[in-house]
Amino acid sequence: MSTMRAAFYTRQGEAAEVIRIGEQPRPEPGPGEVRVRLRCSGVNPSDWKMRRGGGGRALVAPLIVPHSDGAGVIDAVGDGVPAARIGERVWTWNAQWRRAFGTAADYVALPSAQAVPLPAALGFAEGACLGIPAFTALHAVRLADCGPGQRVLVAGGAGSVGRYAIQFAKLRGAEVIASVSSARKAAHAIAAGADHVVDYREQDLGDGVQALTGGAGVDRVIEVDLARNAAHYPKLLKPGARVVVYGTTGLDAVLPAVVLMQKSAALSFFTIYEIAPGEREACLRELLPLLEDDLLLHTIGQLLPLEEIVRAHELVERGEVLGNVVLGID
């Protein structure tokens, strides 16, 4: 039996206590699947949350190879997949969602549709940033229907998702305000194209947006933390505003319900792992030309070898890195 190097855990807990690196069976692609010889693996907040068991997340299998995002080269295909895909550079999405084996390994086998062609202009490290951060940002911007003449607040504009959301909203002609928590993060958001920033550690978020919009508020919000920011919505939102929520802290959030009704505000929620196939295809149709034309900024905040996966998880968990944390597999 052929083996491969992989990071894995068999119980949930602190990274240093549960993650191990060793030999595991090399996967073979089943019907409709491809096998990817991985070059990079992306580390996202959802990876450490699943590893810790936060939010009631349980292990989906006795042994988990973590991470949904990655990039590499297809080296084998299963029945029903054209052999012409062998040798194709690809990036992955949902590699470990509801599955045991993700991208923190030499190889991953997954459905052919979840291995998307990687344009020549992008490296493998950039490809490992797309599955969760870029997909989440684009789906949020699409749900919000951002467009010309709108003011859009991107909450957490210096985050991996936020920085992509700024770019997608700007490409659609919107004026973008980013909320941040430091001068360093403000510069990071502005470099991505944000027109304005509000440092919510220096001033009240609602007051800052009111000042920037002449008291009018914003048309759209791309929301990373509903529990923290909902209290500001009476000042933030214009009548008819839309809020698209892709994240929050804690299990519950308190909403200013009467004000939301008075403003006829709309709230939408999603998790990128579970969007409908048609929504995924629509995102890809919009995203792939932008990647082909190299129109997006991709930020690799830290590139570490697979052997330093524990450190990578700890960095993401503490939020210490601006940009994506990526593991080099080869």
Stockholm file with secondary structure:
# STOCKHOLM 1.0

chainA/1-330         MSTMRAAFYTRQGEAAEVIRIGEQPRPEPGPGEVRVRLRCSGVNPSDWKMRRGGGGRALVAPLIVPHSDGAGVIDAVGDGVPAARIGERVWTWNAQWRRAFGTAADYVALPSAQAVPLPAALGFAEGACLGIPAFTALHAVRLADCGPGQRVLVAGGAGSVGRYAIQFAKLRGAEVIASVSSARKAAHAIAAGADHVVDYREQDLGDGVQALTGGAGVDRVIEVDLARNAAHYPKLLKPGARVVVYGTTGLDAVLPAVVLMQKSAALSFFTIYEIAPGEREACLRELLPLLEDDLLLHTIGQLLPLEEIVRAHELVERGEVLGNVVLGID
#=GR chainA/1-330 SS CCEEEEEEBSSCSCHHHHCEEEEEECCCCCTTEEEEEEEEEEECHHHHHHHHTGGGCCCSSSSBBCCSEEEEEEEEECTTSCGGGTTCEEEESSTTTTSSBCSSBSEEEEEGGGEEECCTTSCHHHHTTIIIIIHHHHHHHHHHTCCTTCEEEETTTTSHHHHHHHHHHHHTTCEEEEEESSHHHHHHHHHTTCSEEEETTTSCHHHHHHHHTTTCCEEEEEESCHHHHGGGHHHHEEEEEEEEECCCSSSCCCCCHHHHHHTTCEEEECCGGGCCHHHHHHHHHHHHHHHHTTCSCCCEEEEEEGGGHHHHHHHHHHTCCSSEEEEECC
#=GC SS_cons         CCEEEEEEBSSCSCHHHHCEEEEEECCCCCTTEEEEEEEEEEECHHHHHHHHTGGGCCCSSSSBBCCSEEEEEEEEECTTSCGGGTTCEEEESSTTTTSSBCSSBSEEEEEGGGEEECCTTSCHHHHTTIIIIIHHHHHHHHHHTCCTTCEEEETTTTSHHHHHHHHHHHHTTCEEEEEESSHHHHHHHHHTTCSEEEETTTSCHHHHHHHHTTTCCEEEEEESCHHHHGGGHHHHEEEEEEEEECCCSSSCCCCCHHHHHHTTCEEEECCGGGCCHHHHHHHHHHHHHHHHTTCSCCCEEEEEEGGGHHHHHHHHHHTCCSSEEEEECC
//
